[in-house]
Amino acid sequence: MRHSFDHSADIRDAAARGGTDPASEHCRVLQSALVELRREHAPLLTGWGRLLAGVLSGGGRLLAAGNGGSAAQAQHLTAELVGRYRTDRPAYSAISLHAETSSVTAIGNDYGFDELFARQVTAHGRPGDVLVLMSTSGRSPNLLRAADAAHAGDLVVWAMTGPRPNPLATRADAALCVSAEHTATVQETHLVALHLLCEAFDAALAGATTSEAISVHPLRGPYDRVPPN
């Protein structure tokens, strides 16, 4: 008797009829996106890791935000920085703006969902800090307003989005845009990109001095740092 969860026969039947196994197609699309990530975006992520090493080791902070699955990815990034990625190193300041539930519900109730992240950026961000915004569409109003608040506070804004063109990529100082059709593929590629960023971050800490890492902003030119609050 075949169990209800055993679909191997169905898959074989679909293949015999010339159909495509959904799992194989999912992996094929993801593989294509990862090839693009390696070829087109690896240098950008290396630059981000180098800059972030200077910002955080110099007393700065990373803020991150997203909605839904992208919120989980943003929190994944901050966990890697406050905790560790592979090997032991100091803890660094990184905050997921969606994870502060009392602030999120208070701001949403008093100011509206569109202000959810912008108000926290104004509260926590300082000049030279980094804001990472994650969105598969690049069109979430609360992330767009967060980017505007970050620019007003002289923070650096990085975006990870789905395909260009989108408003968030335009508002960011730099953007990694995954040109995949499906939301799941974009999110899975973002996760790999976050890990590459963490690898570049750790490599920069191990291989370069703080002064080398932050002397010139690779996206906006030289800037002055202020002490963290």
C-alpha positions in Angstrom: 0.0 0.0 0.0 1.4 3.4 -1.0 1.4 6.1 1.7 -0.4 9.3 0.8 2.8 11.3 1.1 4.8 9.2 -1.3 4.6 11.0 -4.6 7.6 9.3 -6.3 5.3 7.3 -8.7 3.4 10.5 -9.6 6.7 12.2 -10.4 7.9 9.3 -12.6 4.5 9.4 -14.4 4.8 13.1 -15.0 8.3 12.7 -16.3 7.2 9.9 -18.6 4.5 12.2 -20.0 7.0 14.9 -20.6 6.0 16.9 -17.6 8.4 18.8 -15.3 9.0 17.8 -11.7 8.2 20.9 -9.7 11.1 20.3 -7.3 13.5 20.0 -10.2 12.2 23.2 -11.8 12.4 25.0 -8.5 16.1 24.0 -8.2 16.8 24.9 -11.8 15.4 28.4 -11.4 17.3 28.9 -8.1 20.5 27.6 -9.6 20.2 30.2 -12.4 19.6 33.0 -9.8 22.7 31.8 -7.8 24.9 31.9 -10.9 23.8 35.5 -11.5 24.5 36.3 -7.9 28.0 35.0 -8.2 28.8 36.6 -11.5 27.0 40.0 -11.0 26.8 40.7 -7.3 29.8 39.0 -5.5 32.0 42.2 -5.8 29.2 44.3 -4.3 28.8 42.0 -1.3 32.5 42.0 -0.7 32.4 45.8 -0.7 29.5 45.8 1.7 31.3 43.4 4.0 34.4 45.5 4.0 32.5 48.7 4.8 30.4 47.0 7.4 33.5 45.7 9.2 34.7 49.3 9.5 31.4 50.7 10.6 30.6 48.1 13.3 34.2 47.7 14.7 34.3 51.5 14.9 31.3 51.6 17.2 28.5 52.0 14.5 25.4 50.0 14.1 23.5 48.0 11.5 19.7 48.3 11.3 17.7 45.9 9.3 14.0 45.6 8.3 11.7 43.7 6.0 8.1 42.4 5.9 7.0 38.8 6.1 9.7 36.4 4.9 12.0 39.3 4.3 11.6 40.2 8.0 12.9 36.8 8.9 15.8 37.2 6.6 16.7 40.6 8.1 16.6 39.1 11.6 18.8 36.3 10.3 21.4 38.9 9.4 21.3 40.7 12.7 21.6 37.4 14.5 24.8 36.5 12.6 26.4 39.8 13.6 25.3 39.9 17.3 26.2 36.2 17.6 28.6 34.8 15.1 28.7 33.5 11.6 31.4 30.8 11.6 34.1 31.5 14.1 34.2 33.4 17.4 34.6 37.1 17.2 33.3 40.1 19.2 29.6 40.9 19.2 28.5 43.8 17.1 25.5 46.1 17.3 22.7 45.0 14.9 19.0 45.6 15.4 16.0 44.1 13.5 13.4 46.8 13.5 10.4 44.5 13.1 11.4 42.4 16.1 10.7 45.1 18.8 7.1 44.1 19.2 6.0 46.8 21.7 7.5 49.6 19.5 6.1 48.0 16.3 2.6 47.8 17.7 2.7 51.3 19.3 4.0 52.9 16.2 1.6 51.1 14.0 -1.3 52.0 16.2 -0.3 55.7 16.7 1.3 56.6 13.4 0.2 53.9 10.9 2.0 50.9 9.3 3.8 53.1 6.8 5.8 54.7 9.6 6.7 51.4 11.3 10.4 51.5 10.4 11.0 55.1 9.7 10.4 56.2 13.3 12.8 53.5 14.6 15.5 54.6 12.1 15.2 58.1 13.4 15.4 56.8 17.0 18.3 54.3 16.6 20.3 55.4 13.6 23.3 57.7 13.7 25.3 59.2 10.8 27.5 56.5 9.2 25.3 53.6 10.4 24.0 51.1 7.9 20.4 50.4 7.1 19.7 47.1 5.2 16.2 46.9 3.7 14.9 43.6 2.3 11.9 43.4 0.0 11.0 41.0 -2.8 8.9 43.7 -4.5 10.9 46.8 -3.6 7.6 48.7 -3.2 6.7 48.4 0.4 5.7 51.9 1.7 7.1 51.3 5.2 10.5 50.4 3.7 10.5 53.4 1.3 9.8 55.7 4.2 12.6 54.0 6.2 15.0 54.7 3.4 14.0 58.4 3.4 14.4 58.7 7.1 17.9 57.0 6.8 19.0 59.5 4.2 17.8 62.4 6.4 19.9 61.0 9.2 23.0 60.4 7.0 22.8 56.7 7.3 24.0 54.4 4.5 21.1 52.5 2.8 21.5 49.1 1.2 18.6 47.2 -0.4 18.1 43.6 -1.4 15.1 43.4 -3.7 13.6 41.5 -6.6 13.9 42.6 -10.2 14.6 46.1 -11.3 13.1 48.6 -11.7 11.6 49.2 -8.3 11.4 52.3 -6.0 13.5 50.8 -3.1 16.5 50.1 -5.4 16.3 53.7 -6.6 16.2 55.1 -3.0 19.1 53.0 -1.8 22.8 54.0 -2.0 23.4 50.5 -3.4 21.0 47.6 -4.2 21.3 43.9 -4.9 18.4 43.2 -7.2 17.6 39.5 -8.0 16.1 39.2 -11.5 14.0 36.1 -10.7 10.3 35.7 -11.4 9.2 34.0 -8.2 9.2 35.4 -4.7 10.6 32.2 -3.3 13.6 32.3 -5.6 14.3 35.9 -4.6 14.1 35.1 -0.9 16.4 32.1 -1.2 18.9 34.1 -3.2 18.8 36.8 -0.6 19.6 34.3 2.1 22.8 33.2 0.2 23.6 36.9 -0.3 23.4 37.5 3.4 25.8 34.6 4.1 28.2 36.0 1.5 28.0 39.4 3.2 28.8 37.8 6.5 31.8 35.9 5.0 33.1 39.2 3.6 32.5 40.9 6.9 34.5 38.3 8.8 37.3 38.3 6.2 37.6 42.1 6.4 37.8 41.9 10.2 40.5 39.3 10.0 42.5 40.8 7.1 42.2 44.6 7.3 42.6 47.3 9.9 39.6 49.4 10.9 41.3 52.5 9.4 41.7 50.8 6.0 38.1 49.6 6.0 36.4 52.9 6.7 38.8 55.6 5.3 36.7 56.0 2.2 33.1 55.2 1.8 32.9 53.0 -1.4 29.5 54.3 -2.3 29.4 57.9 -1.1 32.9 59.1 -0.5 34.7 60.0 2.7 32.5 60.6 5.8 33.0 61.5 9.4 31.9 59.1 12.1 30.1 60.2 15.3 30.3 58.2 18.6 27.4 55.7 19.1 24.8 56.8 21.6 
